[in-house]
Amino acid sequence: MPLVSLAKNPVPSGATTGDFPGYDGAPLRYARWSATRGPARGTFCVFTGRSEYIEKYFEVIADLRRRGFAVAIHDWRGQGGSHRMLPNPRKGHIKDFSEFDRDLAAFMQQIVLPECPPPYYALAHSMGGNILARHAVATDSWFERIVLSAPMFEILAEKERVPAGLARFFVETACLLGFSTRYVPTGSDQPAEMTTFEGNMLTSDRERYMRNRQVIEAAPELALGYPTDGWTRAAYRSCAYVMDPSFARRVKVPLLLFSAANDRIVSSRAIEAFASRLKIGAHVTIPQSQHEIMQENDTIRQHFWSVFDAYLGIDANAA
């Protein structure tokens, strides 16, 4: 599927796009760009959250290219322009997050390592942050540093309705009874981007919220509805895995973790607890921010990029 370009969200110039086979041969969409300014600093690999797609990160891609980085990004299986897992393409589904781990390896081996300049860095949001945290304990990581924006270490949305322990018991039982591909209770084909701006849990920036909505309106095939019981079970299991007290102490790649002070999707307290156990890493809370820090208003985004630049040793005046 080609990249979707809108007047308010144009495709950054110089894109190379295509598909690559995931771990099981499923076609996964990717895009990559060269840096637009020197000095050349290597490549940032961008990893999106649940239900997201490459087009949502055009602004972030431009921000990284101006800092001297080439950029590579792909759509996770089951979302964006990649292979959908179920006959109903709106259902967000996965059996286990280890599938994402294997697709990450395929992306790096087939797209990034052969085509993109080293050294390599990772920038991941929400679900992508969970997946990259899982990778950060590897002894042979490809990445010099990993930046995680509001990583999904503990899910909050369900806790507004039922306690987390009960919610996890429910989806475990539902999957055991053969309902793994069913939507979670109250779930539907409705994408989160198509709700009203007022009361949304993603960003306080109306313009960026509406921009993302317009992408879905222009290309509804990019949209994703609610998760299935199977995806939710896999997410709970992966959150429990990374939040085990011993996990953070095994992290081998320097991490920079951002949490959003007004996050209602994932737990900022869980991110802080994870960071406190790291041997190599840092944690910053962004005041006033909702879950999607990189989709927030200019003031919040400037705070994010100022910390990012300091961490990577980038001259803010040159970026």
Secondary structure, DSSP 8 states (H G I E B T S, - for coil): -----BTTB---TT-EEEEEE-TTS-EEEEEEE--SSSS--EEEEEE--TT--GGGGHHHHHHHHHTTEEEEEE--TTSTTS--SSSSTTSB--S-THHHHHHHHHHIIIIIHHHS-SSEEEEEETHHHHHHHHHTT-TT-SEEEEEEES--SSB-GGGGTS-HHHHHHHHHHHHHTT-TTSB-TT--S--GGGS-STT-SS-S-HHHHHHHHHHHHH-GGG----BBHHHHHHHHHHHHHHTSTTTGGG--S-EEEEEETT-SSB-HHHHHHHHHT-SSEEEEEETT--S-GGGS-HHHHHHHHHHHHHHHT--TTT-
